[in-house]
Amino acid sequence: MRLEGASALVTGAASGLGESTARRLAAAGAHVVIVDRDAGGEAVAESLGGSFAAGSVTDSAAVQRAVDTASAAGPLRVAVNCAGIGASGRIVDRAGRPHDYDAFRLAIDVNLGGTFNVLRVAAAAMAATEPTESGERGVVVNTASIAGYEGQAGAVAYATSKAGVIGMTLAAARDLATHAVRVVTVAPGLFSTPLVSTVPEPTRDVLTDQIAFPPRFGHPDEFADLVMAIVANPYLNGETIRLDAGLRMTKK
């Protein structure tokens, strides 16, 4: 898919995976709209010659404004969902207290609900565009996690939210097939992002030892590489792709 003259939307692009992806899409010629609650997204958008749309992915009005901004700059061809939050807590902790229900719902609301919110609004805008030379109208790339397959103890809320994104992928691709809009999900392993930077160093070392090759955390640019490959290949659809250097999460 050629991106010159088209627009792209990336959520959670003030830093990390989203920022790297936004920069790659801009370098390919797209006008990039960054959606983020972090005001730092404005500086990123300015550096790319793109647009910044402040707001949460759970806010339908904010998402609609962001998609409208993208569509005004050119046909919306790409939407990448990178916005998300971490969540931790056991169903019953060592003191016998049950998991905080509001914390569980927040993880589902942002990571799963927010992804769906952007997917539905972006897909509607894509469906209204003229098809490209390959016959497609656009592609939505979602971000899950290998935790959606192998949730660790203490990560039930996060794992459930990401499993939901994985489960949504094929159904969404089938729903949008008549509109020539593809849906593909990336399930990253351990990447060097602001979210992961909060993990204590001893824990990071243990996790690195479980990675096959290369034995290190992934670089955000490597995530962006895969997103660009998905955008370029019109035959990729309805699939979740692990990007984890052979890591399989253990129970802890």
C-alpha positions in Angstrom: 0.0 0.0 0.0 1.4 3.4 -1.0 1.1 6.0 1.7 2.0 9.1 -0.2 -0.9 11.5 0.0 -2.7 9.3 2.5 -3.2 9.6 6.3 -2.5 7.3 9.2 -3.6 7.4 12.8 -1.5 6.0 15.7 -2.7 5.8 19.3 -0.3 5.9 22.2 2.3 7.5 20.0 3.8 10.0 22.4 6.5 7.4 23.2 7.5 3.8 22.8 6.1 1.5 20.1 3.6 4.1 19.0 6.1 6.8 18.5 8.5 4.6 16.5 5.6 3.5 14.3 4.4 7.0 13.7 7.8 8.1 12.6 8.1 5.2 10.1 4.6 5.9 8.7 5.5 9.6 8.3 8.8 8.7 6.6 6.8 6.6 4.1 4.8 9.7 3.1 1.7 9.5 5.3 0.2 12.4 7.2 0.2 11.0 10.7 -2.3 11.9 13.4 -1.2 11.0 16.9 -3.8 10.2 19.5 -2.6 10.3 23.1 -3.5 11.6 26.6 0.1 12.6 27.0 0.8 16.2 25.9 4.2 15.0 24.7 2.4 13.7 21.6 2.1 17.2 20.4 5.9 17.6 20.1 6.1 14.2 18.3 3.4 15.2 15.8 5.1 18.6 15.2 8.4 16.9 14.5 6.7 14.7 11.9 4.7 17.4 10.3 1.6 15.6 11.4 -1.3 16.4 13.7 -1.9 15.8 17.4 -5.4 14.8 18.8 -5.4 14.9 22.5 -7.7 12.4 24.2 -8.3 8.9 25.5 -9.1 5.9 23.2 -12.0 5.2 25.5 -13.6 8.6 24.6 -15.7 8.1 21.5 -16.0 11.8 20.7 -12.2 12.3 20.9 -11.6 9.3 18.7 -14.1 10.6 16.1 -12.4 14.0 16.1 -9.0 12.3 15.6 -10.3 10.2 12.7 -12.0 13.3 11.2 -8.6 15.1 11.4 -6.9 12.3 9.6 -9.5 12.0 6.9 -9.3 15.8 6.3 -5.6 15.4 5.5 -6.0 12.5 3.0 -7.8 9.1 2.8 -7.3 7.2 6.0 -5.4 4.0 5.1 -3.7 2.9 8.3 -4.7 2.9 12.0 -2.4 1.5 14.6 -3.5 0.8 18.1 -0.6 1.2 20.6 -2.4 2.9 23.5 -2.6 0.7 26.6 -2.0 0.4 30.3 -0.4 -2.1 32.5 -2.2 -3.8 35.3 -1.1 -6.1 38.1 -2.8 -8.0 40.9 -3.7 -11.5 41.9 -7.3 -12.7 42.0 -6.8 -13.2 45.8 -3.7 -11.7 47.3 -1.5 -13.0 50.1 -3.6 -11.1 52.6 -6.8 -12.9 51.3 -8.2 -9.8 49.6 -9.9 -10.1 46.2 -8.7 -8.4 43.1 -9.8 -4.8 42.8 -12.7 -5.0 40.4 -12.4 -1.4 39.2 -8.8 -2.0 38.3 -9.8 -5.0 36.3 -12.5 -3.1 34.5 -10.1 -0.3 33.7 -7.6 -2.6 32.0 -10.4 -4.1 29.9 -11.9 -0.7 29.1 -8.6 0.8 27.9 -6.7 -2.1 26.4 -9.7 -3.9 24.8 -12.5 -1.4 24.7 -10.2 1.4 23.5 -8.8 -0.8 20.8 -12.3 -1.6 19.6 -13.4 2.0 19.8 -10.6 3.1 17.5 -11.1 0.1 15.2 -14.7 0.8 14.6 -14.4 4.5 13.9 -11.3 4.2 11.8 -12.8 1.3 9.8 -15.9 3.3 9.0 -13.7 6.1 7.6 -11.6 3.7 5.6 -14.8 2.1 4.2 -15.8 5.4 2.8 -12.6 5.8 0.7 -11.8 4.7 -2.8 -9.9 1.4 -2.9 -6.2 1.5 -3.7 -4.5 -0.1 -6.7 -4.5 -3.5 -4.8 -8.2 -3.2 -4.1 -7.9 -2.6 -0.4 -9.1 0.5 1.4 -7.1 0.3 4.6 -5.6 -1.7 7.4 -6.0 -1.6 11.2 -3.1 -3.0 13.2 -3.8 -3.7 16.9 -1.4 -4.4 19.7 -2.0 -7.4 21.9 0.8 -9.1 23.9 2.1 -12.6 24.4 0.5 -12.3 27.8 -2.7 -12.8 26.0 -1.5 -16.4 25.4 0.6 -17.0 28.4 -0.6 -14.8 31.2 1.6 -14.8 34.3 0.5 -14.9 37.9 -0.4 -11.5 39.0 -1.4 -10.3 35.5 -4.9 -11.6 35.1 -6.4 -8.2 34.2 -3.7 -7.4 31.6 -3.7 -10.9 30.2 -7.5 -10.9 29.8 -7.5 -7.6 28.1 -4.9 -8.7 25.6 -6.5 -12.1 25.0 -9.6 -10.1 24.1 -7.7 -8.2 21.4 -6.4 -11.5 20.0 -9.9 -13.0 20.0 -11.3 -9.9 18.2 -8.8 -10.1 15.3 -10.3 -12.7 13.0 -13.9 -11.8 13.7 -13.1 -8.1 12.9 -11.3 -9.1 9.7 -14.3 -11.1 8.6 -16.7 -8.3 9.5 -14.7 -5.8 7.5 -13.9 -8.0 4.5 -16.8 -6.6 2.5 -15.3 -3.1 3.0 -11.8 -4.3 1.9 -10.4 -3.3 5.3 -7.8 -5.6 6.8 -7.3 -6.3 10.5 -4.0 -7.7 11.9 -2.7 -7.9 15.4 0.9 -7.9 16.7 1.5 -9.7 20.0 4.8 -8.3 21.3 7.0 -9.9 23.9 9.3 -7.8 26.0 10.2 -4.4 24.5 12.1 -1.5 25.8 9.3 1.0 26.4 8.3 3.4 29.2 5.8 0.8 30.5 8.5 -1.9 30.8 11.1 0.5 32.3 9.1 0.4 35.6 10.0 -3.3 35.9 12.8 -3.8 38.5 16.3 -4.7 37.1 16.5 -8.2 38.8 13.1 -9.1 37.2 14.3 -7.8 33.8 17.4 -10.0 34.1 15.2 -13.1 34.8 12.9 -12.3 31.9 15.9 -11.8 29.5 17.2 -15.2 30.4 14.0 -16.7 29.1 14.3 -15.2 25.6 15.7 -17.5 22.9 17.5 -15.2 20.5 18.4 -12.4 20.5 18.6 -12.5 24.3 17.5 -8.9 24.9 14.4 -6.8 25.0 13.0 -5.7 21.7 13.6 -2.3 20.2 10.5 -0.2 19.3 11.9 0.1 15.8 11.6 -3.6 15.4 7.9 -3.4 16.2 7.6 -0.6 13.7 9.3 -2.8 11.1 6.6 -5.4 11.5 3.8 -2.8 11.3 5.2 -1.5 8.0 5.5 -5.1 6.6 1.8 -5.6 7.5 0.8 -2.4 5.8 2.8 -3.4 2.7 1.4 -6.9 2.3 -2.3 -7.0 1.3 -2.5 -10.7 1.9 -1.9 -10.4 5.6 -5.3 -10.4 7.3 -7.1 -11.8 10.3 -3.9 -13.0 12.0 -2.1 -12.3 15.3 1.7 -12.3 14.8 4.0 -12.9 17.8 7.0 -10.7 18.0 8.9 -12.1 20.9 12.3 -13.6 19.9 11.1 -17.0 20.9 10.0 -16.1 24.5 7.4 -18.2 26.2 6.3 -16.7 29.4 6.5 -18.9 32.6 3.9 -18.9 35.3 5.7 -16.1 37.3 
